[in-house]
Amino acid sequence: MPPDKVLILGGTAEAAALARRLVGDGVAVVTSLAGRLPVPPDLPGALRSGGFGGVEGLVAYLSGQGFTKVVDATHPFAAVISAHAVEACARLGLPLERLERPMWPQRPGDRWHWAEDVVMAARMVGRLGRRVLLTVGAGEIGAFARAGGPLYVVRLISPPERRLPLRRYRVVLGRGPFAVAEELALMHHFAIDLLVTKASGGPATEAKIVAARRLGIPVVMVRRPR
């Protein structure tokens, strides 16, 4: 049998840990990243960056490179590439596994309001808070453009290239993992009364959930794509 060659659809801490483990076991690994980071991470094995060009492009890449398995270890909200992986692997008869981080557990004291998507979350903001910590990622901010009155404290990994489409906002920069003390200080400083986030799970950003719980701040939680 030919040796294993695994494509990891990555971009998460879980994907990086898996790559290290497999390479350490002698498996040939290629980690694929979306290409949004200016400096690619230092990962073992081979690295590719950028899109595949839809399902057809992914099928061509997989068949041309001799992969024996695909592991989808993308972010829980990376629904498009996950769907493409399902279709491409089905066409080729390739094994596909999904490595998904567990969701944050809901604890006593949590005041969660579930939204089916960020559009629904934006509609909920006006009746729940006036000073909102927004941690949904740069690509989703436009959904909140028409929510009007609240002051949004927007956390981003890197500075925005242009003005955000919000009436009133402040930008704070940061990349997880965050400590609970940091999140408490941030929420106190801006007098936050509502947190809006995706149900991403994982330990790197759980501190904001813990901080909101301690302060009694409600959370609008966007469900993961089905």
Order of alpha helices (4+ residues) and beta strands (2+ residues): beta-alpha-beta-beta-alpha-beta-alpha-beta-beta-alpha-beta-beta-beta-alpha-beta-alpha-beta
